[in-house]
Amino acid sequence: MPFNPDRINIHELTIEEPEKQTELPFDVERDITESDWEKLGEGLEEVRQSNNWFSFSSRAMKVKILDPSRDLGLDHKAIQGMKNDLEKLRQDDRWNSFVRRTMQMKILDPSQDLSLNEDTWRGMRNELEKERKFFNWDDFSSIAMHMKILDPNQDLTLDQEAWQGMTARLGVFRQAEIWEEFARLAVSIKILDPNKNLNLDQDTWQDMKIKLNESEQDNNWEQFSSLAMNMKILAAEEVKVTNKGLEINMRKKKDALALEVPPIPEIKKF
């Protein structure tokens, strides 16, 4: 029988269910337990008590990015300790470590004067170009990302060669399933250019979660916090560099009951 649009079987009419809100691939509230937080807090206090300010700045920054409401204990002693170590790095021309620690301190307390004069910028730019010269795209990406957080107006020489080198290296980590390094490099690329396609498919997220769980089981809290921080940034809907360091905006989670009710379909008269 030929199709007749005027002869529609009402029993065959269906109303499509609205697409359900997909959950975030990584959610701090869901994926980090209170026990995890206790371990991270204990590790932070341990390095504070031992006056290990290099480790303190790294651990504290990760906790702050994961949950800005956490009390990090940034008292005068901690801030002065980090500044003293930063000055040693400056005097020794250890620019790779200097730019990383300076970036951490800016995120921890943007109000601090980090004394970034032209000499320090020259040292950091020279370090960036050295890594480019030796095609060390891992460190190049990290230094460039740290410099952008310190000052987004700096010329980072992000030309086609640099992007191809970083992208190729990301593929190597993916192929070798080195997920902590994959996540770190992916975050650098995302911060340097949020429009880059990182191909974060479901399998990639699953493999990163497995590695995160392994870090938890092994009590490797330094690796756990690094990977968790990077996964949060990668899951973010928007990451912006601001005068306070980083602004991370997660996609709003909608309550299932608060989903918008679809409009009632037009009623046909038969």
C-alpha positions in Angstrom: 0.0 0.0 0.0 1.5 3.4 -0.9 2.3 5.8 1.9 -0.4 8.2 2.7 0.6 11.0 5.1 -3.0 11.6 6.0 -3.4 8.1 7.3 -1.1 8.1 10.4 -1.5 5.3 13.0 -1.7 7.1 16.3 -0.4 4.0 18.0 2.9 4.4 16.2 3.5 7.9 17.4 6.2 8.2 20.1 7.5 11.0 22.2 11.3 11.0 22.3 12.8 11.1 25.8 15.0 14.2 26.3 18.7 13.4 26.3 19.9 12.9 29.9 22.6 15.1 31.2 25.9 13.2 31.0 28.1 13.2 34.1 31.5 14.8 34.2 34.3 12.4 33.2 36.0 13.5 36.4 34.3 15.1 39.4 36.2 16.0 42.5 33.2 15.6 44.7 32.5 12.1 43.3 36.0 10.8 42.6 38.0 12.0 45.7 36.9 10.5 49.0 37.2 12.0 52.4 39.9 9.4 53.2 41.8 10.7 50.1 41.6 14.3 51.5 42.9 13.2 54.8 46.0 11.6 53.2 46.6 14.7 51.1 46.3 16.9 54.2 48.7 14.7 56.1 51.3 14.8 53.3 51.0 18.6 53.1 51.5 19.0 56.9 54.5 16.6 56.8 56.4 18.6 54.3 55.5 21.8 56.2 56.9 20.4 59.4 60.1 19.4 57.7 60.4 22.9 56.1 60.4 21.3 52.6 59.0 24.4 50.9 59.6 23.1 47.4 57.4 20.1 48.0 55.0 22.3 50.0 54.3 24.7 47.2 53.7 21.9 44.7 51.3 19.9 47.0 49.5 23.0 48.2 48.9 24.2 44.7 47.3 20.9 43.7 45.0 20.9 46.7 44.0 24.5 46.0 43.1 23.7 42.3 41.2 20.6 43.4 39.3 22.4 46.1 39.9 26.2 46.6 38.0 26.1 49.9 40.6 23.9 51.6 42.7 25.5 54.3 46.3 25.3 53.2 47.9 27.1 56.2 49.6 29.8 54.1 51.1 31.6 57.1 54.1 33.9 57.1 56.5 31.1 57.7 55.3 29.1 54.7 55.3 32.1 52.4 58.7 33.3 53.5 60.1 29.8 53.2 58.9 29.5 49.6 60.3 32.9 48.7 63.7 32.1 50.2 63.9 28.9 48.1 62.7 30.8 45.0 65.5 33.3 45.5 68.1 30.5 45.6 66.8 29.1 42.3 67.1 32.6 40.8 70.7 33.1 42.0 71.7 29.6 40.7 70.0 30.2 37.3 67.8 27.2 37.7 65.1 28.6 35.5 63.2 25.5 34.8 62.5 25.0 38.5 62.2 28.8 39.0 59.4 29.2 36.6 57.5 26.2 38.0 57.8 27.3 41.6 56.9 30.9 40.7 53.8 29.8 38.9 52.8 27.7 42.0 53.2 30.6 44.3 51.1 32.9 42.0 48.3 30.4 42.1 48.6 30.0 45.9 48.7 33.7 46.6 48.3 36.1 43.6 48.9 39.1 45.9 52.5 38.2 46.6 55.3 40.2 44.8 57.4 37.7 43.0 59.9 40.2 41.7 59.7 39.2 38.0 62.0 41.7 36.4 63.5 41.7 32.9 66.5 39.6 34.0 64.2 36.8 35.3 62.1 36.9 32.2 65.2 36.7 30.0 66.3 33.6 32.0 63.0 31.9 31.6 62.8 32.7 27.8 66.4 31.3 27.4 65.3 28.1 29.1 62.3 27.8 26.9 64.4 28.2 23.7 67.0 25.7 25.0 64.3 23.0 25.3 63.1 23.9 21.8 66.6 23.6 20.5 66.9 20.0 21.8 63.3 19.2 20.8 62.4 18.5 24.4 58.7 19.2 23.9 57.8 17.9 27.4 59.7 20.5 29.3 59.0 23.1 26.5 55.3 22.7 27.0 55.6 22.9 30.8 57.8 26.0 30.8 55.6 27.7 28.2 52.4 27.0 30.2 54.0 28.2 33.4 55.1 31.4 31.7 51.6 32.0 30.3 50.1 31.7 33.8 52.7 34.3 35.1 52.0 36.6 32.1 49.8 35.7 29.2 51.3 38.5 27.1 54.7 36.9 26.9 55.8 35.7 23.4 56.2 32.0 23.8 57.1 31.2 20.2 54.3 28.7 19.8 54.8 28.1 16.1 53.9 25.1 13.9 57.0 23.3 14.9 56.2 23.6 18.6 52.6 22.5 18.2 53.6 19.5 16.1 56.3 18.5 18.6 53.9 18.7 21.6 51.1 16.9 19.7 53.4 14.1 18.6 54.7 13.7 22.1 51.2 13.5 23.5 50.6 10.7 21.0 53.6 8.8 22.3 52.4 9.0 25.9 48.9 7.8 24.7 50.4 4.9 22.8 52.7 3.9 25.6 49.8 4.3 28.1 51.9 6.6 30.4 48.8 8.3 31.7 50.3 10.6 34.3 52.6 12.1 31.7 49.8 12.2 29.1 47.5 14.1 31.4 50.3 16.6 32.4 51.2 17.4 28.7 47.5 17.5 27.8 46.9 20.1 30.5 49.8 22.2 29.2 48.4 22.2 25.7 44.9 23.0 26.9 46.1 26.0 28.9 48.3 27.2 26.0 45.4 26.9 23.6 42.0 25.8 24.9 40.8 25.2 21.3 43.2 22.3 20.6 41.5 18.9 20.2 43.0 16.5 22.7 40.9 13.5 21.6 39.8 12.7 25.2 37.6 9.8 24.4 35.9 7.4 26.9 38.7 4.9 26.8 41.3 7.6 27.6 39.3 8.8 30.6 38.8 5.2 31.8 42.6 4.5 31.6 43.4 7.7 33.5 40.9 6.7 36.2 42.5 3.3 36.5 45.9 5.0 37.0 44.4 7.3 39.6 43.0 4.3 41.5 46.3 2.6 41.3 48.0 5.6 42.8 45.5 5.6 45.6 46.0 1.9 46.3 49.8 2.4 46.3 49.5 5.4 48.7 51.4 7.4 46.1 49.6 10.6 47.1 52.0 12.9 45.1 51.1 11.1 41.9 47.5 10.9 42.9 47.2 14.6 43.5 49.0 15.5 40.3 46.8 13.2 38.2 43.6 14.3 39.9 44.4 18.0 39.4 45.2 17.4 35.8 42.0 15.4 35.3 39.9 18.2 36.8 41.5 20.7 34.4 40.9 18.4 31.4 37.3 17.9 32.4 36.7 21.6 32.8 34.4 23.3 30.4 36.6 26.4 30.4 40.1 27.2 31.7 41.2 30.8 31.6 44.4 32.5 32.6 43.7 35.5 34.8 45.6 37.9 37.1 44.9 35.3 39.8 46.5 32.5 37.9 43.9 30.1 36.6 40.1 30.2 36.5 38.6 26.8 36.1 34.9 26.6 35.3 33.3 23.1 35.5 30.2 22.3 33.5 27.1 22.8 35.7 25.6 19.5 37.0 21.9 19.4 36.5 19.7 17.6 38.9 17.7 14.9 37.1 14.4 16.4 38.5 15.4 19.8 37.3 15.8 18.9 33.7 13.8 21.1 31.4 10.5 19.5 30.5 10.2 19.2 26.7 7.4 21.1 25.0 4.2 19.2 24.5 4.1 18.1 20.8 1.5 19.6 18.5 -1.8 17.6 18.6 -2.9 16.4 15.2 -6.6 16.1 14.5 -7.6 12.8 13.0 
